[in-house]
Amino acid sequence: MFDNLTERLSGTLKKLKGQSRLTESNIQDTLQEVRVALLEADVALPVVTEFLENLKTGALGQEVQNSLTPGQSMIKLVHAELIKVMGAQNETLNLKAQPPAVILMAGLQGAGKTTTVAKLGRWLQENNKKKVGVVSADVYRPAAIKQLEMLAKEVDLVFFESDISQKPVDIALSAIDAAKRKFLDVIIVDTAGRLHIDDEMMGEIKALHSAINPVETLFVVDSMTGQDAANTAKAFHDALPLTGIILTKADGDARGGAALSIRHITGKPIKFIGMGEKTSELEPFYPDRMASRILDMGDMLSLIEQIEKKIDKEKAEKLVNKIKKGKGFDLEDFREQLVEMQRMGGIGSMMDKLPGMKSMPADMKEKMNEKVLARQIGIINSMTMQERHFPDLIKGNRKKRIATGCGQELHDVNRMIKQFMMMEKMMKKLKSGNQANMMRGIKSKMQGLRR
């Protein structure tokens, strides 16, 4: 997300590096380029206008700190303004209600609403330790009911059955009553989507909202629709008292216009952002972290949280103890590390949160994806357990057999072994406790993955 905007803004702000100070002249040139960057990102015009006015006022009115160059000062101002546009801080769900707390999901057809219901249910279970139930009040698409049932089963949510012969209000009230008897903490109500906003749709969802009185009314919107997403959200907000927005398909949106427009136009916070199709790929929306990503400053907090949440701590501890005892790091250990990385969303997901990664050449980015991990794991799976424990055995004919077994080329096997050897060296430095050496090892490993 924001790849195009990041590229544009990075190039624009770099031009200030050679300036000795901020002046009205060089600020004007920068503002014009920032304006083009925002418009190309499909940010709504009123948002662009206010953004630039605030940026100009801040640039001309501030004293440049001695420790900052003009370029750094402008980056600081742009960062602060991006946070302001997207919301000062992350706003959590309000679940303070007599259980079950009712969450109503609204949105147009095709926005990923039903999948987001399951994602949100899973997130509440894993992060808030809530017992969650879901129900579909979409009586126009039998497939939507079945889809939600399958997703609920996949992530272990309580699913309440519904039928297209029922009325949406009756479905929701019956499910809420059943949720009370099951002592659930939260129930999420999925609603019917349409291809466009119409009076019938708005009348139906207003009646449903009035009947169930949800603590949260969330609008699910496809981020790839750009500023149209913000306009659609406003139309819903005019009809319903929305409490927040969930942006979906953000991983496929290179522009970011929706995220930068929606708060300004609706006045409602973005509470979550969907970064993929898997039910695990829903993240709380942090404006400050997203602003850092846009400016290619990375998002280390989110990366650390991602690692802490998904890493198998027991396996990690066993590996550390094994290395400390001098038993060495073998290909089976390497395979486990690759699988762990896969569980954390793959190389791309992690790299996206590291500073400077968005400015990496496209051909390098292409090599840093889940397919790379899958190929490497496939190569190791093609080896015997003896070969995994004793990598020195892997020569000539064995390499050819391994390549044939996993359907890859000999040079792919050689590359994987080379990367393993780099990781092995890094692990030896970890054993010695030399932190500086370990960091150099990590850097080498990263360079190896880019080749």
NULO-79606 format. One record per residue (C-alpha): residue number from 1; x, y, z; residue in one letter. Coordinates in Angstrom, 1 decimal. Layout:
BEGIN
NUM / X / Y / Z / A
...
END
This chain:
BEGIN
1 / 0.0 / 0.0 / 0.0 / M
2 / 1.1 / 3.6 / -0.7 / F
3 / 4.0 / 2.4 / -2.9 / D
4 / 3.3 / 5.1 / -5.6 / N
5 / 2.9 / 7.9 / -3.0 / L
6 / 6.0 / 6.8 / -1.1 / T
7 / 8.1 / 6.9 / -4.3 / E
8 / 6.8 / 10.3 / -5.2 / R
9 / 7.2 / 11.9 / -1.8 / L
10 / 10.7 / 10.4 / -1.3 / S
11 / 11.8 / 11.9 / -4.6 / G
12 / 10.3 / 15.3 / -3.7 / T
13 / 11.7 / 15.6 / -0.3 / L
14 / 15.2 / 14.5 / -1.4 / K
15 / 15.4 / 17.6 / -3.6 / K
16 / 15.5 / 19.7 / -0.4 / L
17 / 18.7 / 18.0 / 0.8 / K
18 / 20.9 / 20.5 / -1.0 / G
19 / 19.1 / 23.5 / 0.4 / Q
20 / 20.6 / 25.5 / 3.3 / S
21 / 17.2 / 26.6 / 4.7 / R
22 / 13.5 / 26.5 / 4.0 / L
23 / 12.4 / 29.5 / 1.9 / T
24 / 9.0 / 30.4 / 0.4 / E
25 / 10.5 / 29.6 / -3.0 / S
26 / 11.7 / 26.1 / -2.4 / N
27 / 8.7 / 25.4 / -0.2 / I
28 / 6.4 / 26.3 / -3.1 / Q
29 / 8.2 / 23.9 / -5.4 / D
30 / 7.9 / 21.2 / -2.8 / T
31 / 4.3 / 21.8 / -2.1 / L
32 / 3.4 / 21.6 / -5.8 / Q
33 / 5.1 / 18.2 / -6.1 / E
34 / 3.4 / 17.0 / -2.9 / V
35 / 0.1 / 18.1 / -4.4 / R
36 / 0.7 / 16.1 / -7.5 / V
37 / 1.8 / 13.1 / -5.4 / A
38 / -1.4 / 13.2 / -3.4 / L
39 / -3.7 / 13.7 / -6.4 / L
40 / -2.0 / 10.8 / -8.1 / E
41 / -2.7 / 8.7 / -5.0 / A
42 / -6.4 / 9.5 / -5.6 / D
43 / -6.7 / 11.5 / -2.4 / V
44 / -9.9 / 13.7 / -2.3 / A
45 / -9.3 / 17.3 / -3.4 / L
46 / -10.6 / 18.9 / -0.2 / P
47 / -8.1 / 16.8 / 1.8 / V
48 / -5.3 / 17.7 / -0.5 / V
49 / -6.1 / 21.4 / -0.2 / T
50 / -6.2 / 21.4 / 3.6 / E
51 / -3.1 / 19.2 / 3.8 / F
52 / -1.0 / 21.7 / 1.7 / L
53 / -2.3 / 24.8 / 3.5 / E
54 / -1.3 / 23.3 / 6.9 / N
55 / 2.1 / 22.1 / 5.5 / L
56 / 2.8 / 25.6 / 4.1 / K
57 / 1.8 / 27.3 / 7.4 / T
58 / 4.0 / 24.9 / 9.4 / G
59 / 7.0 / 25.2 / 7.1 / A
60 / 7.0 / 29.0 / 7.0 / L
61 / 6.2 / 29.4 / 10.7 / G
62 / 8.7 / 27.1 / 12.3 / Q
63 / 12.2 / 27.7 / 13.4 / E
64 / 14.4 / 24.9 / 11.8 / V
65 / 16.1 / 23.1 / 14.6 / Q
66 / 19.9 / 23.2 / 14.5 / N
67 / 20.0 / 19.4 / 14.4 / S
68 / 17.7 / 19.2 / 11.4 / L
69 / 18.4 / 19.9 / 7.7 / T
70 / 15.6 / 21.6 / 5.7 / P
71 / 14.8 / 18.2 / 4.1 / G
72 / 14.5 / 16.6 / 7.5 / Q
73 / 12.3 / 19.5 / 8.8 / S
74 / 9.9 / 19.0 / 5.8 / M
75 / 9.8 / 15.3 / 6.4 / I
76 / 8.9 / 15.9 / 10.0 / K
77 / 6.1 / 18.3 / 9.0 / L
78 / 4.7 / 15.9 / 6.3 / V
79 / 4.8 / 13.1 / 8.8 / H
80 / 2.9 / 15.1 / 11.4 / A
81 / 0.3 / 16.2 / 8.8 / E
82 / -0.2 / 12.6 / 7.5 / L
83 / -1.0 / 11.5 / 11.1 / I
84 / -3.4 / 14.4 / 11.5 / K
85 / -5.2 / 13.5 / 8.3 / V
86 / -5.6 / 9.8 / 9.2 / M
87 / -6.4 / 10.4 / 12.9 / G
88 / -4.2 / 11.2 / 15.9 / A
89 / -4.1 / 7.6 / 17.2 / Q
90 / -5.5 / 4.1 / 16.9 / N
91 / -9.1 / 4.0 / 18.2 / E
92 / -10.1 / 0.6 / 19.6 / T
93 / -13.5 / -1.1 / 19.5 / L
94 / -15.9 / -0.1 / 22.3 / N
95 / -17.1 / -3.4 / 23.7 / L
96 / -18.4 / -1.9 / 27.0 / K
97 / -21.9 / -3.3 / 27.0 / A
98 / -24.0 / -6.0 / 28.7 / Q
99 / -22.8 / -9.2 / 26.9 / P
100 / -23.0 / -9.9 / 24.1 / P
101 / -21.6 / -6.7 / 22.7 / A
102 / -23.2 / -6.4 / 19.2 / V
103 / -21.1 / -5.3 / 16.2 / I
104 / -23.0 / -4.4 / 13.0 / L
105 / -21.0 / -4.7 / 9.7 / M
106 / -22.2 / -2.6 / 6.7 / A
107 / -20.8 / -2.1 / 3.2 / G
108 / -21.2 / -2.6 / -0.5 / L
109 / -21.1 / -6.0 / -2.2 / Q
110 / -17.6 / -7.0 / -3.2 / G
111 / -15.8 / -5.1 / -0.4 / A
112 / -14.9 / -8.3 / 1.4 / G
113 / -17.4 / -7.8 / 4.2 / K
114 / -18.1 / -11.4 / 5.0 / T
115 / -14.4 / -12.4 / 5.1 / T
116 / -13.8 / -9.3 / 7.3 / T
117 / -16.5 / -10.6 / 9.8 / V
118 / -14.4 / -13.8 / 10.2 / A
119 / -11.2 / -11.8 / 10.4 / K
120 / -12.5 / -9.5 / 13.1 / L
121 / -14.0 / -12.5 / 15.1 / G
122 / -10.6 / -14.2 / 15.0 / R
123 / -8.8 / -11.0 / 16.0 / W
124 / -11.1 / -10.5 / 19.0 / L
125 / -10.6 / -14.1 / 20.1 / Q
126 / -6.8 / -14.1 / 19.8 / E
127 / -6.1 / -10.5 / 21.1 / N
128 / -9.0 / -9.8 / 23.5 / N
129 / -9.7 / -13.4 / 24.5 / K
130 / -13.4 / -12.9 / 23.7 / K
131 / -15.9 / -15.6 / 22.9 / K
132 / -17.3 / -14.6 / 19.6 / V
133 / -20.4 / -15.5 / 17.6 / G
134 / -21.3 / -14.5 / 14.0 / V
135 / -24.5 / -14.5 / 12.0 / V
136 / -25.4 / -13.5 / 8.4 / S
137 / -28.5 / -11.3 / 7.8 / A
138 / -27.8 / -11.3 / 4.1 / D
139 / -31.1 / -12.8 / 2.8 / V
140 / -30.3 / -12.0 / -0.8 / Y
141 / -27.2 / -14.2 / -1.3 / R
142 / -27.5 / -17.8 / 0.1 / P
143 / -23.8 / -18.1 / -0.8 / A
144 / -22.9 / -15.4 / 1.7 / A
145 / -24.5 / -17.4 / 4.5 / I
146 / -22.7 / -20.5 / 3.5 / K
147 / -19.4 / -18.6 / 3.1 / Q
148 / -19.7 / -17.2 / 6.7 / L
149 / -20.5 / -20.7 / 8.0 / E
150 / -17.3 / -22.1 / 6.4 / M
151 / -15.1 / -19.2 / 7.6 / L
152 / -16.6 / -19.5 / 11.2 / A
153 / -15.7 / -23.1 / 11.3 / K
154 / -12.2 / -22.4 / 10.0 / E
155 / -11.4 / -19.9 / 12.8 / V
156 / -13.5 / -21.6 / 15.5 / D
157 / -16.3 / -19.0 / 15.9 / L
158 / -19.8 / -19.8 / 17.0 / V
159 / -22.0 / -19.7 / 13.9 / F
160 / -25.7 / -19.0 / 14.1 / F
161 / -27.8 / -20.3 / 11.3 / E
162 / -30.1 / -18.1 / 9.1 / S
163 / -32.2 / -18.6 / 6.1 / D
164 / -33.2 / -16.5 / 3.1 / I
165 / -36.9 / -16.9 / 4.0 / S
166 / -36.3 / -14.9 / 7.3 / Q
167 / -36.3 / -11.2 / 7.8 / K
168 / -32.9 / -9.6 / 8.6 / P
169 / -34.2 / -8.1 / 11.9 / V
170 / -35.6 / -11.5 / 13.0 / D
171 / -32.3 / -13.2 / 12.2 / I
172 / -30.3 / -10.7 / 14.2 / A
173 / -32.5 / -10.7 / 17.2 / L
174 / -32.7 / -14.5 / 17.3 / S
175 / -28.9 / -14.8 / 17.1 / A
176 / -28.4 / -12.2 / 19.9 / I
177 / -30.8 / -14.1 / 22.1 / D
178 / -29.0 / -17.4 / 21.4 / A
179 / -25.6 / -15.7 / 22.1 / A
180 / -26.9 / -14.6 / 25.5 / K
181 / -27.8 / -18.2 / 26.4 / R
182 / -24.3 / -19.3 / 25.3 / K
183 / -22.7 / -16.6 / 27.4 / F
184 / -20.8 / -15.1 / 24.4 / L
185 / -18.9 / -11.8 / 24.8 / D
186 / -19.4 / -10.5 / 21.3 / V
187 / -21.7 / -11.2 / 18.3 / I
188 / -20.9 / -9.8 / 14.8 / I
189 / -23.9 / -9.3 / 12.5 / V
190 / -23.1 / -9.4 / 8.7 / D
191 / -25.5 / -7.5 / 6.5 / T
192 / -26.5 / -7.6 / 2.8 / A
193 / -24.4 / -5.6 / 0.4 / G
194 / -25.4 / -4.0 / -2.9 / R
195 / -23.6 / -3.0 / -6.0 / L
196 / -24.6 / 0.6 / -5.3 / H
197 / -26.3 / 2.6 / -2.6 / I
198 / -30.1 / 2.6 / -2.9 / D
199 / -33.1 / 3.6 / -0.7 / D
200 / -34.2 / 0.0 / -0.2 / E
201 / -30.8 / -1.0 / 1.2 / M
202 / -30.5 / 2.1 / 3.4 / M
203 / -34.0 / 1.6 / 4.8 / G
204 / -33.3 / -2.1 / 5.6 / E
205 / -30.1 / -1.5 / 7.4 / I
206 / -31.5 / 1.5 / 9.3 / K
207 / -34.3 / -0.7 / 10.6 / A
208 / -31.8 / -3.4 / 11.5 / L
209 / -29.6 / -0.9 / 13.4 / H
210 / -32.6 / 0.4 / 15.3 / S
211 / -33.8 / -3.1 / 16.3 / A
212 / -30.4 / -4.4 / 17.6 / I
213 / -28.8 / -1.1 / 18.9 / N
214 / -25.1 / -2.2 / 18.2 / P
215 / -22.2 / -0.8 / 20.3 / V
216 / -20.2 / -0.7 / 17.1 / E
217 / -21.4 / 0.0 / 13.5 / T
218 / -18.4 / -0.6 / 11.2 / L
219 / -18.3 / 0.3 / 7.5 / F
220 / -16.3 / -2.1 / 5.5 / V
221 / -14.8 / -0.6 / 2.3 / V
222 / -12.5 / -1.6 / -0.5 / D
223 / -9.4 / 0.6 / -0.3 / S
224 / -8.8 / 0.1 / -4.1 / M
225 / -11.8 / 2.3 / -4.9 / T
226 / -9.7 / 5.3 / -3.7 / G
227 / -11.5 / 8.5 / -2.8 / Q
228 / -14.8 / 6.9 / -3.9 / D
229 / -14.4 / 4.7 / -0.8 / A
230 / -14.6 / 7.9 / 1.3 / A
231 / -17.6 / 9.2 / -0.6 / N
232 / -19.5 / 5.9 / -0.1 / T
233 / -18.6 / 5.8 / 3.6 / A
234 / -20.0 / 9.3 / 3.9 / K
235 / -23.3 / 8.2 / 2.3 / A
236 / -23.6 / 5.4 / 4.8 / F
237 / -22.6 / 7.7 / 7.6 / H
238 / -25.4 / 10.1 / 6.7 / D
239 / -27.9 / 7.1 / 7.1 / A
240 / -26.2 / 5.3 / 10.0 / L
241 / -24.3 / 6.4 / 13.1 / P
242 / -21.1 / 4.7 / 12.0 / L
243 / -18.5 / 4.3 / 14.7 / T
244 / -15.6 / 3.3 / 12.5 / G
245 / -14.2 / 2.1 / 9.2 / I
246 / -12.4 / -1.1 / 8.2 / I
247 / -10.3 / -0.8 / 5.0 / L
248 / -10.0 / -4.0 / 3.0 / T
249 / -7.6 / -5.2 / 0.2 / K
250 / -5.0 / -2.7 / 1.2 / A
251 / -2.3 / -5.0 / 0.0 / D
252 / -3.5 / -4.6 / -3.5 / G
253 / -3.8 / -0.8 / -3.4 / D
254 / -0.6 / 1.0 / -4.4 / A
255 / -2.1 / 4.5 / -4.1 / R
256 / -3.7 / 4.9 / -0.6 / G
257 / -6.2 / 7.6 / -1.5 / G
258 / -8.9 / 5.9 / 0.7 / A
259 / -6.8 / 5.8 / 3.8 / A
260 / -5.9 / 9.5 / 3.4 / L
261 / -9.4 / 10.7 / 2.6 / S
262 / -11.9 / 8.7 / 4.6 / I
263 / -11.2 / 10.2 / 8.1 / R
264 / -11.4 / 13.8 / 6.8 / H
265 / -14.7 / 13.2 / 4.8 / I
266 / -16.6 / 11.1 / 7.3 / T
267 / -15.0 / 12.2 / 10.6 / G
268 / -14.9 / 8.5 / 11.6 / K
269 / -11.7 / 6.6 / 12.5 / P
270 / -10.2 / 3.8 / 10.5 / I
271 / -10.1 / 1.1 / 13.1 / K
272 / -8.7 / -1.9 / 11.1 / F
273 / -7.0 / -2.5 / 7.8 / I
274 / -7.0 / -5.8 / 5.9 / G
275 / -3.7 / -6.6 / 4.3 / M
276 / -4.5 / -9.9 / 2.6 / G
277 / -7.0 / -12.7 / 2.0 / E
278 / -6.1 / -14.9 / 5.0 / K
279 / -8.3 / -14.6 / 8.1 / T
280 / -5.1 / -13.7 / 10.1 / S
281 / -4.4 / -10.7 / 7.9 / E
282 / -6.3 / -7.9 / 9.8 / L
283 / -4.3 / -5.3 / 11.6 / E
284 / -5.4 / -2.4 / 13.9 / P
285 / -4.9 / 0.9 / 12.1 / F
286 / -2.2 / 3.1 / 13.7 / Y
287 / -2.0 / 6.5 / 11.9 / P
288 / 1.5 / 7.3 / 13.2 / D
289 / 2.8 / 3.9 / 12.0 / R
290 / 1.1 / 4.2 / 8.6 / M
291 / 2.6 / 7.7 / 8.2 / A
292 / 6.0 / 6.3 / 8.8 / S
293 / 5.4 / 3.6 / 6.2 / R
294 / 4.3 / 6.2 / 3.6 / I
295 / 7.6 / 8.1 / 4.1 / L
296 / 9.6 / 4.8 / 3.9 / D
297 / 10.6 / 5.2 / 7.6 / M
298 / 9.5 / 1.6 / 8.4 / G
299 / 7.2 / 0.4 / 11.1 / D
300 / 9.3 / -1.5 / 13.6 / M
301 / 6.6 / -1.5 / 16.3 / L
302 / 4.2 / -3.5 / 14.1 / S
303 / 7.0 / -5.8 / 13.0 / L
304 / 8.0 / -6.6 / 16.6 / I
305 / 4.3 / -7.2 / 17.5 / E
306 / 3.9 / -9.4 / 14.5 / Q
307 / 6.9 / -11.5 / 15.4 / I
308 / 6.0 / -11.7 / 19.1 / E
309 / 2.4 / -12.8 / 18.3 / K
310 / 3.2 / -15.4 / 15.7 / K
311 / 6.6 / -16.9 / 16.6 / I
312 / 6.6 / -20.4 / 18.2 / D
313 / 8.4 / -19.4 / 21.4 / K
314 / 9.0 / -23.0 / 22.5 / E
315 / 10.7 / -23.9 / 19.2 / K
316 / 12.7 / -20.7 / 19.3 / A
317 / 13.9 / -21.5 / 22.8 / E
318 / 14.9 / -25.1 / 21.8 / K
319 / 16.9 / -23.7 / 18.9 / L
320 / 18.8 / -21.2 / 21.1 / V
321 / 19.6 / -23.9 / 23.7 / N
322 / 20.8 / -26.3 / 21.0 / K
323 / 23.2 / -23.7 / 19.5 / I
324 / 24.5 / -22.7 / 22.9 / K
325 / 25.3 / -26.3 / 23.6 / K
326 / 27.4 / -26.3 / 20.5 / G
327 / 25.2 / -28.8 / 18.6 / K
328 / 25.2 / -26.5 / 15.5 / G
329 / 22.6 / -25.2 / 13.2 / F
330 / 21.5 / -27.6 / 10.4 / D
331 / 19.1 / -27.6 / 7.4 / L
332 / 16.2 / -28.9 / 9.5 / E
333 / 16.6 / -25.9 / 11.8 / D
334 / 16.8 / -23.7 / 8.7 / F
335 / 13.6 / -25.2 / 7.4 / R
336 / 11.9 / -24.5 / 10.7 / E
337 / 13.0 / -20.9 / 10.5 / Q
338 / 11.6 / -20.6 / 7.0 / L
339 / 8.3 / -22.1 / 8.1 / V
340 / 8.1 / -19.6 / 11.0 / E
341 / 8.7 / -16.7 / 8.5 / M
342 / 6.0 / -18.1 / 6.3 / Q
343 / 3.6 / -18.1 / 9.3 / R
344 / 4.5 / -14.4 / 10.0 / M
345 / 3.3 / -13.4 / 6.5 / G
346 / 6.4 / -14.1 / 4.4 / G
347 / 9.4 / -12.0 / 3.6 / I
348 / 7.4 / -9.3 / 1.8 / G
349 / 5.2 / -8.7 / 4.8 / S
350 / 8.2 / -8.3 / 7.1 / M
351 / 10.3 / -6.2 / 4.6 / M
352 / 7.4 / -3.8 / 4.1 / D
353 / 7.8 / -2.7 / 7.7 / K
354 / 11.6 / -2.1 / 7.6 / L
355 / 12.9 / 1.4 / 6.8 / P
356 / 14.0 / 2.1 / 3.2 / G
357 / 12.5 / -1.1 / 1.8 / M
358 / 10.0 / 0.7 / -0.5 / K
359 / 12.9 / 2.4 / -2.3 / S
360 / 14.4 / -1.0 / -3.1 / M
361 / 14.5 / -1.8 / -6.9 / P
362 / 11.5 / -3.6 / -8.2 / A
363 / 13.5 / -6.7 / -9.3 / D
364 / 14.7 / -7.2 / -5.8 / M
365 / 11.2 / -6.8 / -4.4 / K
366 / 10.0 / -9.4 / -6.8 / E
367 / 12.4 / -12.0 / -5.3 / K
368 / 11.3 / -11.3 / -1.8 / M
369 / 7.9 / -13.0 / -1.6 / N
370 / 6.2 / -16.1 / -0.2 / E
371 / 7.2 / -18.1 / -3.4 / K
372 / 10.8 / -17.7 / -2.4 / V
373 / 10.1 / -19.3 / 1.0 / L
374 / 8.0 / -22.0 / -0.5 / A
375 / 10.7 / -23.0 / -3.0 / R
376 / 13.4 / -23.1 / -0.3 / Q
377 / 11.2 / -25.2 / 2.0 / I
378 / 10.4 / -27.5 / -1.0 / G
379 / 14.1 / -28.0 / -1.6 / I
380 / 14.8 / -29.0 / 2.0 / I
381 / 11.7 / -31.3 / 2.0 / N
382 / 13.3 / -33.1 / -0.9 / S
383 / 16.3 / -34.0 / 1.2 / M
384 / 16.7 / -37.1 / 3.4 / T
385 / 16.8 / -36.4 / 7.2 / M
386 / 20.5 / -37.4 / 7.1 / Q
387 / 21.3 / -34.8 / 4.5 / E
388 / 19.4 / -32.1 / 6.6 / R
389 / 21.4 / -33.0 / 9.7 / H
390 / 24.7 / -33.3 / 7.8 / F
391 / 24.7 / -30.7 / 5.0 / P
392 / 28.3 / -31.4 / 4.1 / D
393 / 27.0 / -34.7 / 2.5 / L
394 / 25.2 / -32.7 / -0.2 / I
395 / 27.4 / -32.7 / -3.3 / K
396 / 27.2 / -33.5 / -7.0 / G
397 / 24.6 / -36.3 / -7.5 / N
398 / 22.8 / -35.6 / -4.3 / R
399 / 22.2 / -32.0 / -5.5 / K
400 / 20.8 / -33.3 / -8.8 / K
401 / 18.5 / -35.7 / -7.1 / R
402 / 17.2 / -33.0 / -4.7 / I
403 / 16.6 / -30.6 / -7.6 / A
404 / 14.7 / -33.3 / -9.5 / T
405 / 12.7 / -34.3 / -6.5 / G
406 / 11.4 / -30.8 / -5.9 / C
407 / 11.0 / -29.8 / -9.6 / G
408 / 13.7 / -27.0 / -9.4 / Q
409 / 17.0 / -26.3 / -11.1 / E
410 / 20.4 / -27.1 / -9.7 / L
411 / 21.3 / -23.5 / -9.3 / H
412 / 18.2 / -23.1 / -7.0 / D
413 / 19.6 / -25.8 / -4.8 / V
414 / 23.0 / -24.1 / -4.7 / N
415 / 21.5 / -20.7 / -3.9 / R
416 / 19.5 / -22.2 / -1.0 / M
417 / 22.6 / -24.0 / 0.4 / I
418 / 24.5 / -20.7 / 0.1 / K
419 / 21.9 / -18.9 / 2.1 / Q
420 / 21.8 / -21.6 / 4.7 / F
421 / 25.6 / -21.3 / 5.1 / M
422 / 25.2 / -17.6 / 5.7 / M
423 / 22.5 / -18.2 / 8.3 / M
424 / 24.8 / -20.9 / 9.9 / E
425 / 27.6 / -18.3 / 10.3 / K
426 / 25.2 / -15.8 / 11.9 / M
427 / 24.1 / -18.5 / 14.4 / M
428 / 27.7 / -19.2 / 15.3 / K
429 / 28.2 / -15.5 / 16.1 / K
430 / 25.0 / -15.6 / 18.2 / L
431 / 26.6 / -18.4 / 20.2 / K
432 / 29.7 / -16.4 / 20.9 / S
433 / 27.5 / -13.6 / 22.2 / G
434 / 29.2 / -10.9 / 20.0 / N
435 / 26.3 / -8.6 / 19.2 / Q
436 / 28.2 / -6.6 / 16.7 / A
437 / 29.2 / -9.7 / 14.8 / N
438 / 25.6 / -11.0 / 14.9 / M
439 / 24.3 / -7.7 / 13.4 / M
440 / 26.9 / -8.0 / 10.6 / R
441 / 25.6 / -11.6 / 10.1 / G
442 / 22.0 / -10.4 / 9.8 / I
443 / 23.0 / -7.8 / 7.3 / K
444 / 24.8 / -10.4 / 5.2 / S
445 / 21.8 / -12.7 / 5.4 / K
446 / 19.5 / -9.9 / 4.1 / M
447 / 21.9 / -9.2 / 1.2 / Q
448 / 21.9 / -12.9 / 0.4 / G
449 / 18.1 / -13.0 / 0.2 / L
450 / 18.1 / -10.1 / -2.2 / R
451 / 20.4 / -11.8 / -4.7 / R
END
